Amino acid sequence: KDVMTLYSFGVTAIAPTSESIFISQKQFDYLKSKFPKLYLFYDNDCTGIKRMNLIRKQFDIKCIWLPRNKAKDISDYCKYYGFEATENLINKWKETK
C-alpha cells in the first residue's frame, strides 16, 4: 500500500516483502543506473529505523523518514493528515535531498 500511495504522488517506489529483507548489491547497482536519486524509506518504528540505518551503511544510500507522529508509514500519514499534507511533505523531501 505504501508503494501505491507514493505512486499516487508521482514517486516511483519498490518494496521488499519485509523490512528484514533488502535487495542484492546487483539489484541496487541496476537501480542506481536507472534512477538519478535513490532513497531508502522504511516505516517510522523501531524496526524500520534500525534496518534503515544498517542498509544505509551497507549501500551508502540516503534515507528519508516520516516525522514522529501517529503514522508509521506513508499510507497511514496520508490517511491521518490528508492528500495535501502528504504532498507537501513529499515536495519538501524532493527540495532538500
N, C-alpha and C positions, 0 to 999 in steps of 0.2 A: 504493500500500500504506500510505502514511502517513495518508491520509485515512481509510481503513478502520480503521487502528489507533486513531486519535483518536476515531472514531465509536464504537468498542467501549468507550470510556471516557466516552461521553456528550458528546463535544465535536463540534460542527458545524464542518466544515472544507471548504475548497475548495483546489484546487491547479492552478497554471498548468502548461502542458505542459513547461516547463523553467524553471530559475531565472533565465534571461536574459530571460524574458517576465513581465510583470505585467499586471494588469487595467487598464482605462482609468479615467480620472477619473469618468466617468459610472457605470461599474460599481461603483467604490469608493463613490461617494455613495449609490448604491442600497443597498449592503450596510450602510453606516452608518445608513441609515434603518430597516433591518430588525433590526439587532442592536445591543444596548446597548454591547457591547465588541467591538472587533476587535483582533487581534494578528497580527503577521507572524511566521512560524515557518519558517525555511528550514533546510537541512542545516547541520550544525556542521563545515563545511570552509571553506577559504579563499574559494571562490567563493560559497558560501551566505552567509557573514558579510559579504563585500563588497557583494553585491547587497542584502542586508537593510539595510545602512547607507544605500545610495543610495535605496532605496524609502522608508525611514523618513523621510528628509529631504524627499523629494518629496511624500509623502502625509500627513506628520505622524501616523504610526501607531506604536504601541508594539510592541516586539519581545520575543520570548522565544527562548531557545535552550537547548540541552542543555549540561550541564556537560561540560567537556573529558574525554573518555574514549574508549573504543574504538568507541562508537556514533556514527555521523554523522547518523542520523535517528531519529525516534521508534519506527519499527518495529524497527530494529536494537536500540535501547535496550530495548524490551520483550523481544526475543529473548534478549539477553545477561543482563538483570537481572531479568526476570520481570514478571508482571502486577502484583503488589503494589507493587513498587518503582516501576513506571511510574505506577500510580495515585497513589502518594504524591507523586511529582514533579509530576504534573498538578494535584493538590489544592493543593500548595504554590504553584504558579503562580496558581491561582484566588484564593488568600488574599492574595497580595502585589501583584497587578496591579490 
